[in-house]
Amino acid sequence: MPTLEIQTKEVLVAIGRAVAQTYLYGPEHPIVAKTIAEAAETLSEALAEHGHEEIVLSLDHESLLVNGRRIGSLKEQSAGLRSLFGKFNLHSVSFLRGLPADDLLCLCRVFRETITDPKTFKLDEWLNEKGVHHIKVNEAFYSKVEKQEDGVIIETGPAGKQSAGGLGQAGAASAAKTASEDGPEQAKDDDPMTAILKRLTTASALSNTGGANQEILDLGMDEMKAEVKRMVNEASKVLLAEIARLENEIKRIQAVLSRSFAGILTVDRDANVLAADEVSEMMLGKKQKDIAGNQLVDLVEPASHLLAIARELSHMPTKPVAPTINFYSSQDIANAMRPSAALIYNEMERVVGLLACPPQQVKIKEYEYLKTRMIASIITALSAPIETLDSGLKTLKSNMTGKMSPDDKNLFEHLAGQNDRLDKIIKSLRDYSQIENGQIKVFKVIVSSYAIIHDAIEMMLPWAKAKNITIEPKQERGLPDVEADPKRSLEVLGYLLSNAIKNSPAFGRIEVAIERGVQKNDGFLVICVSDEGKGVPKGELEKIMREFEHSGADKDGQSGLGLGLTLAKSLIDLQKGKLWIEEREPGKGIKASFTLPVFIPPPDYKPPEKIQAQVQKSWWQKLLDALGIKT
């Protein structure tokens, strides 16, 4: 059976967890109710198993006592428990037998109360007003007093009553019950040592209180007391030394880890995130409001993070804890992180330090964070001036039409073109920033792939005709619909076509093909754009897929930021497809392809009914209909 101190520690951990969860979720949340119920159940079991009517938590300077026995320092307890004693200036808190879970919940609610004047606020009066009768504050505490003449230690127990041996009322009652088993007279006159010795000798020998047997009894009692005291002291020294060693080990490991790493994440025993600091927010790429309450595992990206967390997170000091660790990470990240740190052990195989070398992934994360902030600053700084310039150019054009010389007109058109280019760059940066931050969403519907190709070609046809370039669609018949975002898919195909037109020579030909995917592209439709341009230098196909990169063949200075393919690939990735570039023949152009998933109707799917367009007939058509003549 676990000791009262150990069970009380379990209750305190549960109460501290309930206070934190009340702050996070609110007192009515099911998680809070579950934690409170477990704390109340453990408290009831402790009172029943140890025969006490109450459990009294009290302070002796910085030490926390349970029914007069030290269980540790207040600093070692949860923030909720420390706040309970410190915020309300309490000396003690008593939990009485029969404590319902609602009373514990009410105690947690007090931390969410708006207290206008803390100096005049009385917690005991507030609890009484709320109908809490099994939790008493500032009413019972234990304090050590001097040893009495008869050698018995007296302690002040609950409500100021005295009890023997520091057990309180319940402990004294239990001792009296044990002593009464040998009869009312013995229970009244004998202490426990005397009762033991009397069992070892005959009743007739001890009845002569003034003889030699009484001297033997007194001598035996003194020797036994001394021996028991010595054994208890030796056992206590060993136990206290082991406790101190374990506490020092924990403090040392915590000091090493806290000094080595800046971020802090707090989770409950189900691995739900309770709180996250700024470093943790940066690592996860989310704010506190988006992190709190979620499973930590759901927030981790194996391609970017390494998470090692104990499988058993509950606080169970009376039960063995399995040393199993859950590990979440991609193999690449694990391979990068494992060689980046080494634990330092002493000769007793105890952890005493950590040696680490920052892995490349951490530097990349920091770079991405700074890059995102820089892009946001650039967008904010340039958007307003460009909008002002655009408005000014439009006003100037309307006022100066017909008044400008040919040279002025050319200069004006050049300035307007450069302004449009700057506007496109800012829009590309904004789209890129939104994709990086997960702010761009796709809305997939069932759509015809033919419609996407038709609309893209119609959109780019005027530009192609201006350069005498032919766009030839090449489509299989009977292709299924795809499940895609029509707007985003049209943007991607439009960008690929604009690239092909820009890189194609005059009187060139661009082919737009659509076909069923095979092998690794099975279940997708593949859309390809092929041009007859100058192509991409050898070894640069992979380079141009990276952000802010250009092909070495692009020397006209009008290529923008090099984000087009990055944005296009991201938009296709969001639709569960993929995009790639390949060379047709050396110097004979490139072929850009992307896939969109085929719509697979579920068994109960019913296609929407086609609505016939209602055509308004003219007067002469109505007349012919009336005469029975078909039109």
Secondary structure, 3 states (H helix, E strand, C coil): CCCHHHHHHHHHHHHHHHHHHHHHHCCCCHHHHHHHHHHHHHHHHHHHHHCCCEEEEEEECCEEEECCEEEEEHHHCCHHHHHHHHHCCCCEEEEECCCCHHHHHHHHHHHHCCCCCCCCCCHHHHHHHCCCCCEEECCCCCEEEEECCCCCEEEECHHHCEEECCCHHHHHHHHHHHHHHHCHHHHHHCCHHHHHHHHHCCHHHHHCCCCHHHHHHHHHHHHHHHHHHHHHHHHHHHHHHHHHHHHHHHHHHHHHHHHHCCCCEEECCCCEEEEECHHHHHHHCCCHHHHCCCEHHHHCCCCCCCEEEECCCCCCCCCCCCCCEEEECCHHHHHHHHHHEEEEECCCCCEEEEEECCCHHHHHHHHHHHHHHHHHHHHHHHHHHHHHHHHHHHHHHHHHCCCCCHHHHHHHHHHHHHHHHHHHHHHHHHHHHHHHCCCCCCCCEEECHHHHHHHHHHHHHHHHHHCCCEEEEEECCCCCCEEECHHHHHHHHHHHHHHHHHHCCCCCEEEEEEEECCHHHCCEEEEEEECCCCCCCCCCCCHHHCCCCCCCCCCCCCCCCCCHHHHHHHHHHHCCCCEEEEECCCCCCEEEEEEEEECCCCCCCCCCCCCCCCCCCCHHHHHHHHCCCCC
